Amino acid sequence: MNALATAAPPSLWSRLAGVDPAGAAAVRVRAEQVAGDFEQVFVQQLVEGLRRTGDPTGAGAGPFGDGPGADTYTMWFDSLLGERVARTGHLRVADNVVAELERLGQIPRLGDLAQPKAIPTEDRTDALA
């Protein structure tokens, strides 16, 4: 494999001087939220596919039968199960999406976010003095 193809590009965020740290942190937080939402939808689709292919009867009736409203309950089941599985983070889909966005320089890396600087002790005023 070509070494240039596998090398991570320098982070866009590390090259920008004077970027508002709060703004960069907000971009990262939003990306993490969207990645989590993506993982939830992905797992929901996975659950739905597994449920449909795992029908032992072959009749097409889901876990709630085939009566009125069964499709609604089945959709709720898929949605809630997908949400719960995604919330555990065990599949790490969101983590991998965030890592890929970092690698591509689309969001700031954790190390690129400026840490708040401590105020030197000689510049502090003692409120009790």
C-alpha positions as CSV (number, residue, x, y, z in Angstrom):
1,M,0.0,0.0,0.0
2,N,1.2,3.5,-0.7
3,A,2.5,5.3,2.4
4,L,0.9,8.5,1.3
5,A,-2.5,6.9,1.0
6,T,-2.4,5.6,4.6
7,A,-0.9,8.7,6.3
8,A,-3.4,10.8,8.1
9,P,-3.6,14.4,6.7
10,P,-2.7,17.1,9.2
11,S,-5.8,18.2,10.9
12,L,-7.5,21.3,9.5
13,W,-8.1,22.3,13.0
14,S,-4.5,22.1,14.0
15,R,-3.5,24.4,11.1
16,L,-6.0,27.1,12.0
17,A,-4.6,29.7,14.4
18,G,-6.9,31.7,16.5
19,V,-9.9,29.3,16.2
20,D,-12.4,29.9,18.9
21,P,-11.9,26.9,21.2
22,A,-15.6,26.9,22.2
23,G,-16.6,26.9,18.6
24,A,-14.2,24.0,17.8
25,A,-15.5,22.1,20.8
26,A,-19.1,22.7,19.7
27,V,-18.3,21.3,16.2
28,R,-16.9,18.2,17.8
29,V,-19.8,17.7,20.2
30,R,-22.3,18.1,17.3
31,A,-20.4,15.6,15.2
32,E,-20.5,13.1,18.1
33,Q,-24.2,13.6,18.5
34,V,-24.8,13.0,14.8
35,A,-22.6,10.0,14.8
36,G,-24.6,8.6,17.8
37,D,-27.9,9.3,15.9
38,F,-26.4,7.5,12.8
39,E,-25.5,4.5,15.0
40,Q,-29.0,4.3,16.3
41,V,-30.6,4.3,12.8
42,F,-28.0,1.8,11.7
43,V,-28.7,-0.6,14.5
44,Q,-32.5,-0.1,14.0
45,Q,-32.1,-1.2,10.4
46,L,-29.9,-4.1,11.4
47,V,-32.5,-5.3,14.0
48,E,-35.3,-5.0,11.4
49,G,-33.3,-7.0,8.9
50,L,-32.5,-9.7,11.4
51,R,-36.1,-9.9,12.6
52,R,-37.4,-10.3,9.0
53,T,-34.9,-12.9,8.0
54,G,-35.3,-14.8,11.3
55,D,-39.0,-15.6,10.9
56,P,-39.1,-19.3,11.8
57,T,-42.6,-19.8,10.6
58,G,-42.0,-18.2,7.2
59,A,-45.6,-16.8,7.4
60,G,-44.4,-13.2,7.5
61,A,-46.1,-12.6,10.9
62,G,-43.8,-10.6,13.2
63,P,-43.4,-11.0,16.9
64,F,-46.8,-9.2,17.4
65,G,-48.7,-11.3,14.9
66,D,-50.3,-10.0,11.7
67,G,-53.4,-8.3,13.2
68,P,-54.4,-4.7,13.1
69,G,-51.6,-2.5,14.5
70,A,-49.0,-5.3,14.5
71,D,-46.8,-3.4,12.1
72,T,-46.8,-0.4,14.4
73,Y,-45.8,-2.4,17.4
74,T,-43.1,-4.1,15.4
75,M,-41.8,-0.7,14.2
76,W,-41.7,0.5,17.9
77,F,-39.9,-2.7,18.9
78,D,-37.2,-2.2,16.2
79,S,-36.8,1.5,17.1
80,L,-36.5,0.9,20.9
81,L,-34.2,-2.1,20.5
82,G,-32.0,-0.1,18.1
83,E,-31.9,2.8,20.5
84,R,-31.0,0.6,23.5
85,V,-28.3,-1.3,21.7
86,A,-26.8,1.9,20.3
87,R,-26.9,3.6,23.7
88,T,-24.7,0.9,25.2
89,G,-21.9,1.8,22.7
90,H,-20.8,-1.8,22.4
91,L,-20.9,-1.7,18.6
92,R,-18.7,1.4,18.5
93,V,-20.2,2.6,15.2
94,A,-20.3,6.2,16.4
95,D,-16.8,6.0,17.8
96,N,-15.5,4.8,14.4
97,V,-17.4,7.5,12.5
98,V,-15.9,10.2,14.8
99,A,-12.4,8.7,14.4
100,E,-12.8,8.8,10.7
101,L,-13.9,12.4,10.7
102,E,-10.9,13.2,12.9
103,R,-8.6,11.4,10.5
104,L,-10.0,13.3,7.5
105,G,-9.6,16.6,9.4
106,Q,-13.3,17.3,9.3
107,I,-13.5,17.8,13.1
108,P,-10.9,18.8,15.7
109,R,-9.0,16.1,17.4
110,L,-9.3,16.0,21.2
111,G,-5.6,17.0,21.4
112,D,-6.3,20.0,19.1
113,L,-8.9,21.5,21.4
114,A,-7.2,24.2,23.5
115,Q,-7.3,23.5,27.2
116,P,-8.3,26.5,29.3
117,K,-5.2,28.2,30.5
118,A,-4.7,28.5,34.3
119,I,-4.5,32.0,35.6
120,P,-1.0,32.6,37.0
121,T,-1.1,32.8,40.8
122,E,0.5,36.3,40.7
123,D,-2.4,37.6,38.6
124,R,-5.1,36.3,40.9
125,T,-6.7,38.6,43.3
126,D,-7.6,37.2,46.7
127,A,-11.3,38.0,47.4
128,L,-10.8,37.5,51.1
129,A,-7.9,40.0,51.4
